[in-house]
Structures are given as structure tokens and as C-alpha cells.
Amino acid sequence: SSLKELHGIFPWLVESIFGSLDGIIIGWNLRCLQGRTNPTEYSVALDFLDPSGPMMKLVYKLQAEEYRYDFPVSYLPGPVKASIQEQVLPECSLYHNKVQFPSSGGLGLNLALNPFEYYMFYFAISLITQKNSPITHHVSPSNSAYFILVDTYLKCFLPTEGSVLPPPSSNPGGAIPSPTPRSPAVPFTSYGMHHTSLLKRHIAHQPSVNADPASQEIWRSETLLQIFVEMWLHHYSLEMYQKMQSPHVKLEVLHYRLSISSKHHGSPAQSSYQALHAYQESFKPTEEHVLVVRLLVKHLHAFSNSLKPEPLSPSAHSHTASPLEEFKRVVIPRFVQQKLYIFLQHCFGHWPLDASFRAVLEMWLSYLQPWRYAPEKPPQSAEPLPRSVSEKWAAFIQENLLMYTKLFVGFLNRALRTDLVSPKNALMVFRVAKVFAQPNLAEMILKGEQLFLEPELVIPHRQHRLFMTPTLGGSFFSSWPPTITDASFKVKSHVYSLEGQDFQYKQMFGTEVRNLVLKLAQLICQAQQTAKSISDHSAETLASQSFFSWFRFTPSDMNGSYTGNDLDEIGQDSIKKTDEYLEKALEYLCQIFKLNEAQLTQMMMKCGTAQDENGKKQLPDCIESEDGLILTPLGRYQIINGLRRFEVQYQGDTELQPIRTYENATLVRLLFRLSSALNQRFADQMEVLCSREDFIGRLCRYHLINPHLAQKTRYIPMLKDRTSHNWGPRISLRFLASYRTLISLLMLYFIASWFCIGPVGCTFIILFGYFLYAILMTFFSEGWKPHQH
């Protein structure tokens, strides 16, 4: 096809593949396309969208002609959208010289993107806009076509070995220019430094064949990463957005807003509440979204760690380092660190307290361990000993101190509110404790905290720096501040740039966090005791369920009050795993925080005495008041997590209980009518029989009177009114509606027919056996042995 035709169908083709921005058109639904279920479509889609496939060749073909495509600003992340609509340009160079104002009658602002940017914008944002697409079968996100394509694009444009492959071009050596600078119709104020990307300016002003090949090598890598970070991690409130900006920029924006408000017909400036509401958005990342971000984090660690060793001579380094090597050096602190930190904070604070948090946890732990993705391999040993963290990672830990310390405190607060008896929650605590217990890691984190807490010396050449890192998200060729050599200043710069100058730092190894760890250790001990009691209860239940006890006709479990736990359905193996996870987590926490063994022993003994002599758990923690017992916050936590419970039993009429799952609903209703008719017809005769003092009276009292209801009628005489229900002696037939009873009768009749006894003989045997059972129970019902039915 001709270029003109391709230019016309390109936006339609992109929307047909990735779906529409409003989510109405699903497109190819790459997130649900898997090779296991749709092998043909899966392979065709991957081949078509491959970096060297037909779709990317079309992109490069259109790129060479400098075509532009409009992308609505209204579909950008909330903070970016609001700032552009307020005519304040975001600091990321991705948006510079691209904002286009609508023509007369147009709707909203647009970004003028080149084909590569337009394609990648749609590809990245489809992870957000298509999250509510219908899924007809269970899909593993890590095996979907979308996940594989993200991995493929990262490996192609951010290679760990070699350089980026040049784009296919009909003109060998020709440059593919980026958009030429456009002058917006209304002046914009920049939130970031006023530095345009030297790299992009270099390409834009040298569209000739003699363009610098080093610049051509890197612009796609920078653009791809900026788009991924902006679309996947740039969602938060106005407070967070402004906290990321420098003080002088916020002052500049304030002056600009005042000038704009005075120009536009004297309209008042937008109130702070309205501005806050404008920036906020309902952002609920899915598990698939988090898995894709984790893939990005892991690849960026591998990409950054593939940096070649620095030469001994600084002059040689400045002349020989390629743009790709410089990009590897700054890719994490410049592009990812700030937005990922806020994204993780959002997830830690808003994610449900369930096992799905494991995806967020593993993504966080992947970022904390860049040494796992370093090229060197650990030495092979006979015993798998924990690998010590090398001192060369001390700079990374210090420059990411809040990632380790503040998020660890956030995880502690989550762990204190979860059910640690669950094996999945116990595994998460074990994973975090194991990572932080790696040899030498806690010492390096403590060293970083000490550097931050050092008193700041008033040095003249530091006063203008304002504890600021370079503008995150801009091009890495932008101007940098003077070289920082003080490790303490680096840590302070990191903390204040992420949290602001008024941030009150909470020490990870301080007294407050140590108390939280002790509370977690106490909950771990309680969870171990709870898991043990559940295991013992399950073992007792299995032992008591013999073959003949299954045939009993009495509804013995009608008033059972054991609430149970998910471990009851998982089995003894998972209970054993839970105990192992909690035990190892407690051991790792002792290593990290140097916990006193005497304290832990005392806690274990305290948790052990929380059970009475019969092995039953005590009541939840309460305080007595005039209105009775009132639950404390600890008591509510114990009830929610199944650590303790009240012994609550049904106190009403057993005949009027809700129909149980093990009962036949139709039979329950029919037998209730039949028993009600019998009780009304023979109520006086049963009353006379139960009043006798001989053996017949004892037999009738045992089988016709409910002792629980008889005690009630002693205090509430109105219950003796038989117009509504018969609360005196009565016949109960509800046990015949139990499926267990019905199956037992069928089995007995089958056995009788096998031995040629016949139905009449089998009925006689059953009645005779029940009569003997009734006589035996009567002898023990009123005598030296307590009543047991």
C-alpha cells in the first residue's frame, strides 16, 4: 500500500489491535490470549507485533515521513491530565512540544505523537483501559501474549548485551526524525527544569542522513521506558504530585496560576479542594498490572547491572562511553525510583488484606534485591548457605533507603492486621523476613539511617541545592547538578526529594518499629498456638468419626459452635507448612532486630497459657462495664482472625432452626407438620406419662422432654402456651430428614435384602435396636451419671 493509505489506516489498525481508549472496543484482547488455549492466534499475534514484525516495520515506515497522530489528553493519568489542562507542562520530556490545542469547535487537548510513540502509548495504556474485559476462562497473566510482548520489547529496546538493533529502513543509514518542536498557542509553565532533551533536540534538528548514529541508538529506548513508567506508575493524588516537585517550582506555578486567573475575565483561582479533587482518580491496580510492573523492575535491574566497568581514567570514560551505557547508569534513579515508590505506597495502603497482596510483595522484594539480577553467579557449595550482600550495593541501599525502611514499616502494619494462621499470609511474612535477614543487609540499612540522621553542616556550596535530585522522568542528557560526593547528603537528598522537607523520618531500627516487631512476634506465637489447636481439633474429629458413629440418628452437630478455619479444609500438610513458615519468620526477625531470647520465651509461655486445662481457647480480650463485656481492639482482632471466640450456641427451639445443608428441605417441612399434629393430638397423654415416677416416666421424660426448653419454661411460664408451639413433652421427627439418616436406612434395607430378612424383618430389627438403646439411655439419664444423649 502507499504511504498515504497506510497513514489513513494506522490509527484504525492500532485501535483494532489494542482496543479503544474508553474500553468499549476490546480489540485482540492480548491479555487473555494464551498459547495453551489459542495456539494459532497466539503465534500469529506475536509474529505480527514482534519488534521486527510487519506492524513495527509499518511504524518505522510512517516514522520516516514525520506523520503525526492525535492522542487525547483526557486519557492520560490523572496528575498529568490535570496539569496539562491547567496549562502547566509536566516535567517529563515526553510531553514537551507535543500539546496541541483544539481547532475551532474541537473537543479537548491532544498530544501530537509520532508513529512509534502513538503505537507504544496504545500498547501501554491497554493494560489499564482493558482491565474490565470479559474473561471466559482462567488466564495466567505471565503466559498471556501481552506479558510476552512486554518482555520482548524490553529485551529489544533495553538490551543487556550488545546495542539496540537499528530500525529497518529503505534508506540505509538514514535517520528517523522525532517530531519537530512546535510552539503552543498558549504559553506553558514547566513543572520541572526548563531543559529540553538534548538527545531529542539533536534528532529533531538533524533529520539528515548524517544524523548522529549514537543518538539514533538510544531515543527509542528512552521513549519506550518513559511511556511504560508514565502509563503504569503515574497515578496518585495532588498532594503526592506536588510533594515530588521542588520548592521554587511550586512557587513558580503559584505565580503562574495567579496571573492566569487575573487574565481570564477576573475569574477566581481554583480552590485547593477543587484542585485536589481534579488530580485524584480512582486507581485500583490489578494483579496483572503489578506482575507487568515487576517484569519491568526485574529487567531494569538486569539492564542497569549490565553496565561495563568504569575505566580508570575519567577522561577516557567521557570520550568512550556510549549513550546506551550512560542510559544504564541513570535508568533506575532517573526514571523509575520516584514513581515506583509512590506506586508501592499506594498499593501498601489500599490493597485488600488477602493473599493477592503476594504480587505486590514480590514486586517490592524484586526491587530491593538488584544483586539477584547481577551477571556474576554465586559460587556453588555443598550446602545452600544464604548469600551475603556485597558492600558494593551499599550505595544503592542508601539511595533507596525509604524503599527499605518506610515500606517495611508499612508491611508490618499490614501483617499485624492479617490472619497469620493462613498459610498464604504466613508465607508472605516469611518471605519478607528472609529477604531482610540476608547477611550484611540489615547492617547496610542501619548505616544508611545513621547517614541520614547525621547533623547537616552549613556549607555555602550546599545551600542552593535544596536537597534535590535531578528532575526525575526527564531525559538523561538533561543538565545535572554538581557532583555529590558526600554519602550523607546523598541519603538526605533521596529522602527529602521523595517525602518533602518537613518529613518526620521513622527509624527502622528505632524503638517504635521495634515495638511493632515485638507485637508481630507475639501474633506469630499466637498463630502457632492456634494452628496447633486446629490441628489437634481436626485429629480428634477424625478419630471420633468411626464407622458406626456415622450411622447415629441423633442431630448431634445441630448446636455445634466451632467456627473453624481455612486450615480445616487444607489439611495437615498445610498446617505443618504454616508452622514452619512462622517459626522461620520468627527466627529471621530475631536475627534482623537482635531480639532478646528471654523476651521471646516469655511471650511463648504467655501464649501457651492462653489455653485452659481442657484445651479450649479463652474468651476474647474484654473489659467489664455497666452494660456488660465490651471488646477491646485486641479482642476484635482476636475474633476477626479466629484466635479466640465466644462460646455461642443456639438457644431457641431446635424444631424451628433454619434448614441445614445436610437435611432434605421437603422432608423437614413434612415431618414438622406430622410431629405438630401428633403433639397436639397426644399432648395430654404425653404430659401424664412424663409425670409418672416409674420406669415408663423416666423413659418418656428422657425422650419427650428437651431439658434446655424445660429450663426456659421454668423462668418464662408464657412459653407453656401451646397455641403457638408445644414447649412441654413432644415428639420430634426432624432427625429423619437428615441425608445421613436416609442413607443409613437405605443401607440397612440393602443389607436386609442381601440376607433375605425382608423389609418387615429389617423394620422390626431397627425398632427393637432403638428400643434397647432407649432403655439403656434411660438408666443413665437420671442417676449417678450425667445426662448424655
Secondary structure, DSSP 8 states (H G I E B T S, - for coil): --HHHHHHHHHHHHHHHH--TTSS--TT-GGG-BTTT-HHHHHHHHHHHSTTSHHHHHHHHHHTTT--EEEEGGGS-HHHHHHHHTTEE-SSGGGTTTEE---TT--S-EEEE-HHHHHHHHHHHHHHHTTT---SS---GGGBHHHHHHHHHHHHHS-SSS-------SSTT-----------SS--EESS-S---HHHHHHHT--STT--HHHHHHHHHHHHHHHHHHHHH----HHHHHHTS-HHHHHHHHHHHHHHHHHTTT-----HHHHHHHH-------HHHHHHHHHHHHHHHHHHHT-----S-HHHHHHH--HHHHHHHHHIIIIIHHHHHHHHHHHHHHS-SSGGGHHHHHHHHHHH-GGGGSSS-----SS-------GGGHHHHHHTHHHHHHHHHHHHHHHTTS-TTSHHHHHHHHHHHHHHTSTTHHHHHHHHHHHHHS-----GGGTTTTT----TTS-TTS---S----HHHHHHHHHHHHH-TT-----TTSHHHHHHHHHHHHHHHHHHHHHHHHHHHHHHHHHH--TTGGG--S-TTTT------HHHHH-HHHHHHHHHHHHHHHHHHHHHHT--HHHHHHHHHHHHTTB-TTS-B----EEEETTEEEE-HHHHHHHHTTS--------S-GGGS---TTB-HHHHHHHHHHHHHHHHHSHHHHHHHHT--SHHHHHHHHHH--HHHHHHHHH-GGGG-TTT---SS----GGGGBHHHHHHHHHHHHHHHHTT--HHHHHHHHHHHHHHHHHHHHHHHSSSS----
